[in-house]
């Protein structure tokens, strides 16, 4: 029995399955341009300050909690 030669695969560029998913940012370029919001310099910095104002107190509470935990464990285990 002689072995059959394998056919050499030639990529013709056709798509087997479209991997473009609705909802991803690259799906619909026209929609992106329509929803593009133009902000002024003051509006942009007001948004950034607001985000930091909402985030910073929570961040500070977490840092204080870790510091207190560290200090309590340090004094408990070393004395």
mmCIF file of the N, C-alpha and C atoms, coordinates in Angstrom:
data_MODEL
# 
_entry.id   MODEL 
# 
loop_
_atom_site.group_PDB 
_atom_site.id 
_atom_site.type_symbol 
_atom_site.label_atom_id 
_atom_site.label_alt_id 
_atom_site.label_comp_id 
_atom_site.label_asym_id 
_atom_site.label_entity_id 
_atom_site.label_seq_id 
_atom_site.pdbx_PDB_ins_code 
_atom_site.Cartn_x 
_atom_site.Cartn_y 
_atom_site.Cartn_z 
_atom_site.occupancy 
_atom_site.B_iso_or_equiv 
_atom_site.pdbx_formal_charge 
_atom_site.auth_seq_id 
_atom_site.auth_comp_id 
_atom_site.auth_asym_id 
_atom_site.auth_atom_id 
_atom_site.pdbx_PDB_model_num 
ATOM 1   N N  . UNK A 1 1  ? 0.838   -1.184 0.000  1.00 0.00 ? 1  UNK A N  1 
ATOM 2   C CA . UNK A 1 1  ? 0.000   0.000  0.000  1.00 0.00 ? 1  UNK A CA 1 
ATOM 3   C C  . UNK A 1 1  ? 0.881   1.246  0.000  1.00 0.00 ? 1  UNK A C  1 
ATOM 4   N N  . UNK A 1 2  ? 0.692   2.039  -0.954 1.00 0.00 ? 2  UNK A N  1 
ATOM 5   C CA . UNK A 1 2  ? 1.451   3.286  -1.036 1.00 0.00 ? 2  UNK A CA 1 
ATOM 6   C C  . UNK A 1 2  ? 0.721   4.376  -0.269 1.00 0.00 ? 2  UNK A C  1 
ATOM 7   N N  . UNK A 1 3  ? 1.515   5.231  0.381  1.00 0.00 ? 3  UNK A N  1 
ATOM 8   C CA . UNK A 1 3  ? 0.910   6.351  1.115  1.00 0.00 ? 3  UNK A CA 1 
ATOM 9   C C  . UNK A 1 3  ? 0.426   7.404  0.131  1.00 0.00 ? 3  UNK A C  1 
ATOM 10  N N  . UNK A 1 4  ? -0.710  7.979  0.467  1.00 0.00 ? 4  UNK A N  1 
ATOM 11  C CA . UNK A 1 4  ? -1.221  9.066  -0.351 1.00 0.00 ? 4  UNK A CA 1 
ATOM 12  C C  . UNK A 1 4  ? -0.514  10.349 0.072  1.00 0.00 ? 4  UNK A C  1 
ATOM 13  N N  . UNK A 1 5  ? -0.151  11.148 -0.900 1.00 0.00 ? 5  UNK A N  1 
ATOM 14  C CA . UNK A 1 5  ? 0.474   12.428 -0.583 1.00 0.00 ? 5  UNK A CA 1 
ATOM 15  C C  . UNK A 1 5  ? -0.591  13.388 -0.070 1.00 0.00 ? 5  UNK A C  1 
ATOM 16  N N  . UNK A 1 6  ? -0.214  14.148 0.970  1.00 0.00 ? 6  UNK A N  1 
ATOM 17  C CA . UNK A 1 6  ? -1.130  15.170 1.486  1.00 0.00 ? 6  UNK A CA 1 
ATOM 18  C C  . UNK A 1 6  ? -1.195  16.328 0.509  1.00 0.00 ? 6  UNK A C  1 
ATOM 19  N N  . UNK A 1 7  ? -2.389  16.860 0.394  1.00 0.00 ? 7  UNK A N  1 
ATOM 20  C CA . UNK A 1 7  ? -2.524  18.050 -0.427 1.00 0.00 ? 7  UNK A CA 1 
ATOM 21  C C  . UNK A 1 7  ? -1.938  19.230 0.333  1.00 0.00 ? 7  UNK A C  1 
ATOM 22  N N  . UNK A 1 8  ? -1.229  20.062 -0.366 1.00 0.00 ? 8  UNK A N  1 
ATOM 23  C CA . UNK A 1 8  ? -0.666  21.254 0.257  1.00 0.00 ? 8  UNK A CA 1 
ATOM 24  C C  . UNK A 1 8  ? -1.786  22.275 0.428  1.00 0.00 ? 8  UNK A C  1 
ATOM 25  N N  . UNK A 1 9  ? -1.905  22.811 1.661  1.00 0.00 ? 9  UNK A N  1 
ATOM 26  C CA . UNK A 1 9  ? -2.969  23.775 1.956  1.00 0.00 ? 9  UNK A CA 1 
ATOM 27  C C  . UNK A 1 9  ? -2.585  25.140 1.408  1.00 0.00 ? 9  UNK A C  1 
ATOM 28  N N  . UNK A 1 10 ? -3.487  25.728 0.674  1.00 0.00 ? 10 UNK A N  1 
ATOM 29  C CA . UNK A 1 10 ? -3.279  27.065 0.133  1.00 0.00 ? 10 UNK A CA 1 
ATOM 30  C C  . UNK A 1 10 ? -4.353  27.960 0.728  1.00 0.00 ? 10 UNK A C  1 
ATOM 31  N N  . UNK A 1 11 ? -3.914  29.000 1.438  1.00 0.00 ? 11 UNK A N  1 
ATOM 32  C CA . UNK A 1 11 ? -4.854  29.926 2.073  1.00 0.00 ? 11 UNK A CA 1 
ATOM 33  C C  . UNK A 1 11 ? -5.430  30.851 1.018  1.00 0.00 ? 11 UNK A C  1 
ATOM 34  N N  . UNK A 1 12 ? -6.737  30.770 0.819  1.00 0.00 ? 12 UNK A N  1 
ATOM 35  C CA . UNK A 1 12 ? -7.379  31.623 -0.173 1.00 0.00 ? 12 UNK A CA 1 
ATOM 36  C C  . UNK A 1 12 ? -8.003  32.864 0.450  1.00 0.00 ? 12 UNK A C  1 
ATOM 37  N N  . UNK A 1 13 ? -7.923  33.006 1.782  1.00 0.00 ? 13 UNK A N  1 
ATOM 38  C CA . UNK A 1 13 ? -8.367  34.226 2.447  1.00 0.00 ? 13 UNK A CA 1 
ATOM 39  C C  . UNK A 1 13 ? -9.836  34.272 2.811  1.00 0.00 ? 13 UNK A C  1 
ATOM 40  N N  . UNK A 1 14 ? -10.598 33.228 2.586  1.00 0.00 ? 14 UNK A N  1 
ATOM 41  C CA . UNK A 1 14 ? -12.018 33.287 2.939  1.00 0.00 ? 14 UNK A CA 1 
ATOM 42  C C  . UNK A 1 14 ? -12.196 33.089 4.448  1.00 0.00 ? 14 UNK A C  1 
ATOM 43  N N  . UNK A 1 15 ? -13.275 33.653 4.982  1.00 0.00 ? 15 UNK A N  1 
ATOM 44  C CA . UNK A 1 15 ? -13.550 33.603 6.408  1.00 0.00 ? 15 UNK A CA 1 
ATOM 45  C C  . UNK A 1 15 ? -14.432 32.403 6.721  1.00 0.00 ? 15 UNK A C  1 
ATOM 46  N N  . UNK A 1 16 ? -13.998 31.609 7.689  1.00 0.00 ? 16 UNK A N  1 
ATOM 47  C CA . UNK A 1 16 ? -14.796 30.467 8.122  1.00 0.00 ? 16 UNK A CA 1 
ATOM 48  C C  . UNK A 1 16 ? -15.911 30.946 9.043  1.00 0.00 ? 16 UNK A C  1 
ATOM 49  N N  . UNK A 1 17 ? -15.547 31.778 10.014 1.00 0.00 ? 17 UNK A N  1 
ATOM 50  C CA . UNK A 1 17 ? -16.529 32.283 10.968 1.00 0.00 ? 17 UNK A CA 1 
ATOM 51  C C  . UNK A 1 17 ? -16.193 33.728 11.286 1.00 0.00 ? 17 UNK A C  1 
ATOM 52  N N  . UNK A 1 18 ? -17.179 34.611 11.233 1.00 0.00 ? 18 UNK A N  1 
ATOM 53  C CA . UNK A 1 18 ? -16.969 36.017 11.521 1.00 0.00 ? 18 UNK A CA 1 
ATOM 54  C C  . UNK A 1 18 ? -16.833 36.214 13.029 1.00 0.00 ? 18 UNK A C  1 
ATOM 55  N N  . UNK A 1 19 ? -15.695 36.710 13.473 1.00 0.00 ? 19 UNK A N  1 
ATOM 56  C CA . UNK A 1 19 ? -15.429 36.902 14.897 1.00 0.00 ? 19 UNK A CA 1 
ATOM 57  C C  . UNK A 1 19 ? -15.788 38.315 15.364 1.00 0.00 ? 19 UNK A C  1 
ATOM 58  N N  . UNK A 1 20 ? -16.437 39.101 14.525 1.00 0.00 ? 20 UNK A N  1 
ATOM 59  C CA . UNK A 1 20 ? -16.839 40.448 14.894 1.00 0.00 ? 20 UNK A CA 1 
ATOM 60  C C  . UNK A 1 20 ? -18.049 40.361 15.820 1.00 0.00 ? 20 UNK A C  1 
ATOM 61  N N  . UNK A 1 21 ? -17.932 40.921 17.010 1.00 0.00 ? 21 UNK A N  1 
ATOM 62  C CA . UNK A 1 21 ? -18.972 40.789 18.023 1.00 0.00 ? 21 UNK A CA 1 
ATOM 63  C C  . UNK A 1 21 ? -19.613 42.151 18.267 1.00 0.00 ? 21 UNK A C  1 
ATOM 64  N N  . UNK A 1 22 ? -20.935 42.192 18.197 1.00 0.00 ? 22 UNK A N  1 
ATOM 65  C CA . UNK A 1 22 ? -21.641 43.438 18.478 1.00 0.00 ? 22 UNK A CA 1 
ATOM 66  C C  . UNK A 1 22 ? -21.404 43.835 19.925 1.00 0.00 ? 22 UNK A C  1 
ATOM 67  N N  . UNK A 1 23 ? -21.238 45.128 20.152 1.00 0.00 ? 23 UNK A N  1 
ATOM 68  C CA . UNK A 1 23 ? -21.017 45.608 21.503 1.00 0.00 ? 23 UNK A CA 1 
ATOM 69  C C  . UNK A 1 23 ? -19.556 45.909 21.775 1.00 0.00 ? 23 UNK A C  1 
ATOM 70  N N  . UNK A 1 24 ? -18.650 45.338 21.005 1.00 0.00 ? 24 UNK A N  1 
ATOM 71  C CA . UNK A 1 24 ? -17.239 45.668 21.176 1.00 0.00 ? 24 UNK A CA 1 
ATOM 72  C C  . UNK A 1 24 ? -16.967 46.987 20.474 1.00 0.00 ? 24 UNK A C  1 
ATOM 73  N N  . UNK A 1 25 ? -15.955 47.697 20.943 1.00 0.00 ? 25 UNK A N  1 
ATOM 74  C CA . UNK A 1 25 ? -15.725 49.046 20.447 1.00 0.00 ? 25 UNK A CA 1 
ATOM 75  C C  . UNK A 1 25 ? -15.353 49.106 18.970 1.00 0.00 ? 25 UNK A C  1 
ATOM 76  N N  . UNK A 1 26 ? -14.807 48.059 18.413 1.00 0.00 ? 26 UNK A N  1 
ATOM 77  C CA . UNK A 1 26 ? -14.405 48.091 17.018 1.00 0.00 ? 26 UNK A CA 1 
ATOM 78  C C  . UNK A 1 26 ? -15.509 47.617 16.074 1.00 0.00 ? 26 UNK A C  1 
ATOM 79  N N  . UNK A 1 27 ? -16.667 47.250 16.612 1.00 0.00 ? 27 UNK A N  1 
ATOM 80  C CA . UNK A 1 27 ? -17.728 46.689 15.770 1.00 0.00 ? 27 UNK A CA 1 
ATOM 81  C C  . UNK A 1 27 ? -18.339 47.720 14.826 1.00 0.00 ? 27 UNK A C  1 
ATOM 82  N N  . UNK A 1 28 ? -18.766 48.847 15.357 1.00 0.00 ? 28 UNK A N  1 
ATOM 83  C CA . UNK A 1 28 ? -19.490 49.823 14.546 1.00 0.00 ? 28 UNK A CA 1 
ATOM 84  C C  . UNK A 1 28 ? -18.797 51.176 14.638 1.00 0.00 ? 28 UNK A C  1 
ATOM 85  N N  . UNK A 1 29 ? -18.026 51.509 13.630 1.00 0.00 ? 29 UNK A N  1 
ATOM 86  C CA . UNK A 1 29 ? -17.246 52.746 13.652 1.00 0.00 ? 29 UNK A CA 1 
ATOM 87  C C  . UNK A 1 29 ? -18.132 53.988 13.501 1.00 0.00 ? 29 UNK A C  1 
ATOM 88  N N  . UNK A 1 30 ? -19.249 53.876 12.759 1.00 0.00 ? 30 UNK A N  1 
ATOM 89  C CA . UNK A 1 30 ? -20.138 55.022 12.584 1.00 0.00 ? 30 UNK A CA 1 
ATOM 90  C C  . UNK A 1 30 ? -20.774 55.417 13.910 1.00 0.00 ? 30 UNK A C  1 
ATOM 91  N N  . UNK A 1 31 ? -21.162 54.427 14.693 1.00 0.00 ? 31 UNK A N  1 
ATOM 92  C CA . UNK A 1 31 ? -21.802 54.686 15.975 1.00 0.00 ? 31 UNK A CA 1 
ATOM 93  C C  . UNK A 1 31 ? -20.848 55.413 16.916 1.00 0.00 ? 31 UNK A C  1 
ATOM 94  N N  . UNK A 1 32 ? -19.574 55.062 16.871 1.00 0.00 ? 32 UNK A N  1 
ATOM 95  C CA . UNK A 1 32 ? -18.576 55.699 17.726 1.00 0.00 ? 32 UNK A CA 1 
ATOM 96  C C  . UNK A 1 32 ? -18.470 57.189 17.405 1.00 0.00 ? 32 UNK A C  1 
ATOM 97  N N  . UNK A 1 33 ? -18.466 57.522 16.126 1.00 0.00 ? 33 UNK A N  1 
ATOM 98  C CA . UNK A 1 33 ? -18.350 58.921 15.734 1.00 0.00 ? 33 UNK A CA 1 
ATOM 99  C C  . UNK A 1 33 ? -19.593 59.716 16.114 1.00 0.00 ? 33 UNK A C  1 
ATOM 100 N N  . UNK A 1 34 ? -20.759 59.096 16.069 1.00 0.00 ? 34 UNK A N  1 
ATOM 101 C CA . UNK A 1 34 ? -21.996 59.788 16.424 1.00 0.00 ? 34 UNK A CA 1 
ATOM 102 C C  . UNK A 1 34 ? -22.062 60.079 17.916 1.00 0.00 ? 34 UNK A C  1 
ATOM 103 N N  . UNK A 1 35 ? -21.561 59.155 18.748 1.00 0.00 ? 35 UNK A N  1 
ATOM 104 C CA . UNK A 1 35 ? -21.641 59.302 20.200 1.00 0.00 ? 35 UNK A CA 1 
ATOM 105 C C  . UNK A 1 35 ? -20.438 60.014 20.797 1.00 0.00 ? 35 UNK A C  1 
ATOM 106 N N  . UNK A 1 36 ? -19.538 60.512 19.983 1.00 0.00 ? 36 UNK A N  1 
ATOM 107 C CA . UNK A 1 36 ? -18.346 61.184 20.477 1.00 0.00 ? 36 UNK A CA 1 
ATOM 108 C C  . UNK A 1 36 ? -18.741 62.496 21.152 1.00 0.00 ? 36 UNK A C  1 
ATOM 109 N N  . UNK A 1 37 ? -18.369 62.645 22.430 1.00 0.00 ? 37 UNK A N  1 
ATOM 110 C CA . UNK A 1 37 ? -18.738 63.827 23.201 1.00 0.00 ? 37 UNK A CA 1 
ATOM 111 C C  . UNK A 1 37 ? -17.553 64.772 23.243 1.00 0.00 ? 37 UNK A C  1 
ATOM 112 N N  . UNK A 1 38 ? -17.789 66.007 22.898 1.00 0.00 ? 38 UNK A N  1 
ATOM 113 C CA . UNK A 1 38 ? -16.738 67.020 22.951 1.00 0.00 ? 38 UNK A CA 1 
ATOM 114 C C  . UNK A 1 38 ? -16.853 67.753 24.282 1.00 0.00 ? 38 UNK A C  1 
ATOM 115 N N  . UNK A 1 39 ? -15.789 67.678 25.086 1.00 0.00 ? 39 UNK A N  1 
ATOM 116 C CA . UNK A 1 39 ? -15.774 68.338 26.385 1.00 0.00 ? 39 UNK A CA 1 
ATOM 117 C C  . UNK A 1 39 ? -14.774 69.476 26.367 1.00 0.00 ? 39 UNK A C  1 
ATOM 118 N N  . UNK A 1 40 ? -15.122 70.536 27.068 1.00 0.00 ? 40 UNK A N  1 
ATOM 119 C CA . UNK A 1 40 ? -14.164 71.623 27.202 1.00 0.00 ? 40 UNK A CA 1 
ATOM 120 C C  . UNK A 1 40 ? -13.145 71.250 28.274 1.00 0.00 ? 40 UNK A C  1 
ATOM 121 N N  . UNK A 1 41 ? -12.101 72.047 28.372 1.00 0.00 ? 41 UNK A N  1 
ATOM 122 C CA . UNK A 1 41 ? -11.033 71.810 29.344 1.00 0.00 ? 41 UNK A CA 1 
ATOM 123 C C  . UNK A 1 41 ? -11.589 71.840 30.761 1.00 0.00 ? 41 UNK A C  1 
ATOM 124 N N  . UNK A 1 42 ? -12.457 72.797 31.062 1.00 0.00 ? 42 UNK A N  1 
ATOM 125 C CA . UNK A 1 42 ? -13.028 72.913 32.413 1.00 0.00 ? 42 UNK A CA 1 
ATOM 126 C C  . UNK A 1 42 ? -13.938 71.735 32.734 1.00 0.00 ? 42 UNK A C  1 
ATOM 127 N N  . UNK A 1 43 ? -14.740 71.316 31.764 1.00 0.00 ? 43 UNK A N  1 
ATOM 128 C CA . UNK A 1 43 ? -15.629 70.168 31.989 1.00 0.00 ? 43 UNK A CA 1 
ATOM 129 C C  . UNK A 1 43 ? -14.835 68.886 32.238 1.00 0.00 ? 43 UNK A C  1 
ATOM 130 N N  . UNK A 1 44 ? -13.772 68.711 31.477 1.00 0.00 ? 44 UNK A N  1 
ATOM 131 C CA . UNK A 1 44 ? -12.945 67.514 31.638 1.00 0.00 ? 44 UNK A CA 1 
ATOM 132 C C  . UNK A 1 44 ? -12.312 67.475 33.025 1.00 0.00 ? 44 UNK A C  1 
ATOM 133 N N  . UNK A 1 45 ? -11.746 68.596 33.479 1.00 0.00 ? 45 UNK A N  1 
ATOM 134 C CA . UNK A 1 45 ? -11.116 68.632 34.804 1.00 0.00 ? 45 UNK A CA 1 
ATOM 135 C C  . UNK A 1 45 ? -12.144 68.531 35.914 1.00 0.00 ? 45 UNK A C  1 
ATOM 136 N N  . UNK A 1 46 ? -13.354 69.041 35.690 1.00 0.00 ? 46 UNK A N  1 
ATOM 137 C CA . UNK A 1 46 ? -14.416 68.881 36.689 1.00 0.00 ? 46 UNK A CA 1 
ATOM 138 C C  . UNK A 1 46 ? -14.792 67.407 36.828 1.00 0.00 ? 46 UNK A C  1 
ATOM 139 N N  . UNK A 1 47 ? -14.826 66.680 35.720 1.00 0.00 ? 47 UNK A N  1 
ATOM 140 C CA . UNK A 1 47 ? -15.113 65.246 35.780 1.00 0.00 ? 47 UNK A CA 1 
ATOM 141 C C  . UNK A 1 47 ? -14.002 64.492 36.503 1.00 0.00 ? 47 UNK A C  1 
ATOM 142 N N  . UNK A 1 48 ? -12.761 64.852 36.233 1.00 0.00 ? 48 UNK A N  1 
ATOM 143 C CA . UNK A 1 48 ? -11.629 64.186 36.889 1.00 0.00 ? 48 UNK A CA 1 
ATOM 144 C C  . UNK A 1 48 ? -11.644 64.460 38.383 1.00 0.00 ? 48 UNK A C  1 
ATOM 145 N N  . UNK A 1 49 ? -11.878 65.715 38.771 1.00 0.00 ? 49 UNK A N  1 
ATOM 146 C CA . UNK A 1 49 ? -11.950 66.053 40.207 1.00 0.00 ? 49 UNK A CA 1 
ATOM 147 C C  . UNK A 1 49 ? -13.112 65.327 40.874 1.00 0.00 ? 49 UNK A C  1 
ATOM 148 N N  . UNK A 1 50 ? -14.231 65.217 40.199 1.00 0.00 ? 50 UNK A N  1 
ATOM 149 C CA . UNK A 1 50 ? -15.372 64.496 40.757 1.00 0.00 ? 50 UNK A CA 1 
ATOM 150 C C  . UNK A 1 50 ? -15.077 63.019 40.955 1.00 0.00 ? 50 UNK A C  1 
ATOM 151 N N  . UNK A 1 51 ? -14.372 62.430 39.991 1.00 0.00 ? 51 UNK A N  1 
ATOM 152 C CA . UNK A 1 51 ? -14.011 61.013 40.118 1.00 0.00 ? 51 UNK A CA 1 
ATOM 153 C C  . UNK A 1 51 ? -13.063 60.806 41.289 1.00 0.00 ? 51 UNK A C  1 
ATOM 154 N N  . UNK A 1 52 ? -12.061 61.669 41.408 1.00 0.00 ? 52 UNK A N  1 
ATOM 155 C CA . UNK A 1 52 ? -11.148 61.564 42.553 1.00 0.00 ? 52 UNK A CA 1 
ATOM 156 C C  . UNK A 1 52 ? -11.880 61.833 43.859 1.00 0.00 ? 52 UNK A C  1 
ATOM 157 N N  . UNK A 1 53 ? -12.813 62.764 43.857 1.00 0.00 ? 53 UNK A N  1 
ATOM 158 C CA . UNK A 1 53 ? -13.582 63.059 45.063 1.00 0.00 ? 53 UNK A CA 1 
ATOM 159 C C  . UNK A 1 53 ? -14.426 61.878 45.513 1.00 0.00 ? 53 UNK A C  1 
ATOM 160 N N  . UNK A 1 54 ? -14.902 61.097 44.577 1.00 0.00 ? 54 UNK A N  1 
ATOM 161 C CA . UNK A 1 54 ? -15.693 59.914 44.926 1.00 0.00 ? 54 UNK A CA 1 
ATOM 162 C C  . UNK A 1 54 ? -14.799 58.743 45.327 1.00 0.00 ? 54 UNK A C  1 
ATOM 163 N N  . UNK A 1 55 ? -13.617 58.652 44.729 1.00 0.00 ? 55 UNK A N  1 
ATOM 164 C CA . UNK A 1 55 ? -12.738 57.505 44.956 1.00 0.00 ? 55 UNK A CA 1 
ATOM 165 C C  . UNK A 1 55 ? -11.838 57.672 46.175 1.00 0.00 ? 55 UNK A C  1 
ATOM 166 N N  . UNK A 1 56 ? -11.338 58.876 46.418 1.00 0.00 ? 56 UNK A N  1 
ATOM 167 C CA . UNK A 1 56 ? -10.319 59.092 47.445 1.00 0.00 ? 56 UNK A CA 1 
ATOM 168 C C  . UNK A 1 56 ? -10.764 58.718 48.857 1.00 0.00 ? 56 UNK A C  1 
ATOM 169 N N  . UNK A 1 57 ? -11.972 59.061 49.323 1.00 0.00 ? 57 UNK A N  1 
ATOM 170 C CA . UNK A 1 57 ? -12.355 58.654 50.684 1.00 0.00 ? 57 UNK A CA 1 
ATOM 171 C C  . UNK A 1 57 ? -12.345 57.136 50.882 1.00 0.00 ? 57 UNK A C  1 
ATOM 172 N N  . UNK A 1 58 ? -12.801 56.390 49.909 1.00 0.00 ? 58 UNK A N  1 
ATOM 173 C CA . UNK A 1 58 ? -12.780 54.927 50.015 1.00 0.00 ? 58 UNK A CA 1 
ATOM 174 C C  . UNK A 1 58 ? -11.348 54.410 50.047 1.00 0.00 ? 58 UNK A C  1 
ATOM 175 N N  . UNK A 1 59 ? -10.497 54.976 49.219 1.00 0.00 ? 59 UNK A N  1 
ATOM 176 C CA . UNK A 1 59 ? -9.092  54.596 49.188 1.00 0.00 ? 59 UNK A CA 1 
ATOM 177 C C  . UNK A 1 59 ? -8.425  54.901 50.526 1.00 0.00 ? 59 UNK A C  1 
ATOM 178 N N  . UNK A 1 60 ? -8.731  56.052 51.095 1.00 0.00 ? 60 UNK A N  1 
ATOM 179 C CA . UNK A 1 60 ? -8.162  56.451 52.383 1.00 0.00 ? 60 UNK A CA 1 
ATOM 180 C C  . UNK A 1 60 ? -8.615  55.509 53.496 1.00 0.00 ? 60 UNK A C  1 
ATOM 181 N N  . UNK A 1 61 ? -9.863  55.115 53.499 1.00 0.00 ? 61 UNK A N  1 
ATOM 182 C CA . UNK A 1 61 ? -10.375 54.178 54.512 1.00 0.00 ? 61 UNK A CA 1 
ATOM 183 C C  . UNK A 1 61 ? -9.646  52.840 54.411 1.00 0.00 ? 61 UNK A C  1 
ATOM 184 N N  . UNK A 1 62 ? -9.415  52.362 53.205 1.00 0.00 ? 62 UNK A N  1 
ATOM 185 C CA . UNK A 1 62 ? -8.709  51.088 53.025 1.00 0.00 ? 62 UNK A CA 1 
ATOM 186 C C  . UNK A 1 62 ? -7.272  51.196 53.516 1.00 0.00 ? 62 UNK A C  1 
ATOM 187 N N  . UNK A 1 63 ? -6.593  52.287 53.205 1.00 0.00 ? 63 UNK A N  1 
ATOM 188 C CA . UNK A 1 63 ? -5.209  52.480 53.660 1.00 0.00 ? 63 UNK A CA 1 
ATOM 189 C C  . UNK A 1 63 ? -5.154  52.546 55.181 1.00 0.00 ? 63 UNK A C  1 
ATOM 190 N N  . UNK A 1 64 ? -6.074  53.262 55.798 1.00 0.00 ? 64 UNK A N  1 
ATOM 191 C CA . UNK A 1 64 ? -6.106  53.361 57.265 1.00 0.00 ? 64 UNK A CA 1 
ATOM 192 C C  . UNK A 1 64 ? -6.383  51.996 57.883 1.00 0.00 ? 64 UNK A C  1 
ATOM 193 N N  . UNK A 1 65 ? -7.289  51.224 57.306 1.00 0.00 ? 65 UNK A N  1 
ATOM 194 C CA . UNK A 1 65 ? -7.605  49.895 57.834 1.00 0.00 ? 65 UNK A CA 1 
ATOM 195 C C  . UNK A 1 65 ? -6.386  48.974 57.766 1.00 0.00 ? 65 UNK A C  1 
ATOM 196 N N  . UNK A 1 66 ? -5.663  48.985 56.663 1.00 0.00 ? 66 UNK A N  1 
ATOM 197 C CA . UNK A 1 66 ? -4.461  48.159 56.557 1.00 0.00 ? 66 UNK A CA 1 
ATOM 198 C C  . UNK A 1 66 ? -3.382  48.622 57.532 1.00 0.00 ? 66 UNK A C  1 
ATOM 199 N N  . UNK A 1 67 ? -3.244  49.927 57.715 1.00 0.00 ? 67 UNK A N  1 
ATOM 200 C CA . UNK A 1 67 ? -2.251  50.444 58.656 1.00 0.00 ? 67 UNK A CA 1 
ATOM 201 C C  . UNK A 1 67 ? -2.592  50.031 60.079 1.00 0.00 ? 67 UNK A C  1 
ATOM 202 N N  . UNK A 1 68 ? -3.851  50.165 60.470 1.00 0.00 ? 68 UNK A N  1 
ATOM 203 C CA . UNK A 1 68 ? -4.260  49.750 61.814 1.00 0.00 ? 68 UNK A CA 1 
ATOM 204 C C  . UNK A 1 68 ? -4.061  48.248 62.016 1.00 0.00 ? 68 UNK A C  1 
ATOM 205 N N  . UNK A 1 69 ? -4.388  47.461 61.014 1.00 0.00 ? 69 UNK A N  1 
ATOM 206 C CA . UNK A 1 69 ? -4.182  46.016 61.108 1.00 0.00 ? 69 UNK A CA 1 
ATOM 207 C C  . UNK A 1 69 ? -2.702  45.695 61.266 1.00 0.00 ? 69 UNK A C  1 
ATOM 208 N N  . UNK A 1 70 ? -1.863  46.359 60.501 1.00 0.00 ? 70 UNK A N  1 
ATOM 209 C CA . UNK A 1 70 ? -0.421  46.145 60.599 1.00 0.00 ? 70 UNK A CA 1 
ATOM 210 C C  . UNK A 1 70 ? 0.084   46.513 61.987 1.00 0.00 ? 70 UNK A C  1 
ATOM 211 N N  . UNK A 1 71 ? -0.331  47.668 62.498 1.00 0.00 ? 71 UNK A N  1 
ATOM 212 C CA . UNK A 1 71 ? 0.135   48.101 63.822 1.00 0.00 ? 71 UNK A CA 1 
ATOM 213 C C  . UNK A 1 71 ? -0.354  47.168 64.921 1.00 0.00 ? 71 UNK A C  1 
ATOM 214 N N  . UNK A 1 72 ? -1.611  46.745 64.859 1.00 0.00 ? 72 UNK A N  1 
ATOM 215 C CA . UNK A 1 72 ? -2.128  45.814 65.864 1.00 0.00 ? 72 UNK A CA 1 
ATOM 216 C C  . UNK A 1 72 ? -1.358  44.489 65.847 1.00 0.00 ? 72 UNK A C  1 
ATOM 217 N N  . UNK A 1 73 ? -1.110  43.954 64.673 1.00 0.00 ? 73 UNK A N  1 
ATOM 218 C CA . UNK A 1 73 ? -0.352  42.706 64.583 1.00 0.00 ? 73 UNK A CA 1 
ATOM 219 C C  . UNK A 1 73 ? 1.095   42.894 65.025 1.00 0.00 ? 73 UNK A C  1 
ATOM 220 N N  . UNK A 1 74 ? 1.675   44.019 64.706 1.00 0.00 ? 74 UNK A N  1 
ATOM 221 C CA . UNK A 1 74 ? 3.059   44.294 65.100 1.00 0.00 ? 74 UNK A CA 1 
ATOM 222 C C  . UNK A 1 74 ? 3.188   44.322 66.621 1.00 0.00 ? 74 UNK A C  1 
ATOM 223 N N  . UNK A 1 75 ? 2.317   45.078 67.280 1.00 0.00 ? 75 UNK A N  1 
ATOM 224 C CA . UNK A 1 75 ? 2.406   45.177 68.743 1.00 0.00 ? 75 UNK A CA 1 
ATOM 225 C C  . UNK A 1 75 ? 1.987   43.878 69.426 1.00 0.00 ? 75 UNK A C  1 
ATOM 226 N N  . UNK A 1 76 ? 1.052   43.152 68.850 1.00 0.00 ? 76 UNK A N  1 
ATOM 227 C CA . UNK A 1 76 ? 0.588   41.904 69.456 1.00 0.00 ? 76 UNK A CA 1 
ATOM 228 C C  . UNK A 1 76 ? 1.666   40.821 69.373 1.00 0.00 ? 76 UNK A C  1 
ATOM 229 N N  . UNK A 1 77 ? 2.343   40.736 68.235 1.00 0.00 ? 77 UNK A N  1 
ATOM 230 C CA . UNK A 1 77 ? 3.318   39.670 68.041 1.00 0.00 ? 77 UNK A CA 1 
ATOM 231 C C  . UNK A 1 77 ? 4.708   39.992 68.594 1.00 0.00 ? 77 UNK A C  1 
ATOM 232 N N  . UNK A 1 78 ? 5.015   41.244 68.818 1.00 0.00 ? 78 UNK A N  1 
ATOM 233 C CA . UNK A 1 78 ? 6.356   41.608 69.284 1.00 0.00 ? 78 UNK A CA 1 
ATOM 234 C C  . UNK A 1 78 ? 6.430   41.906 70.768 1.00 0.00 ? 78 UNK A C  1 
ATOM 235 N N  . UNK A 1 79 ? 5.347   41.884 71.475 1.00 0.00 ? 79 UNK A N  1 
ATOM 236 C CA . UNK A 1 79 ? 5.402   42.137 72.924 1.00 0.00 ? 79 UNK A CA 1 
ATOM 237 C C  . UNK A 1 79 ? 4.794   41.022 73.696 1.00 0.00 ? 79 UNK A C  1 
# 
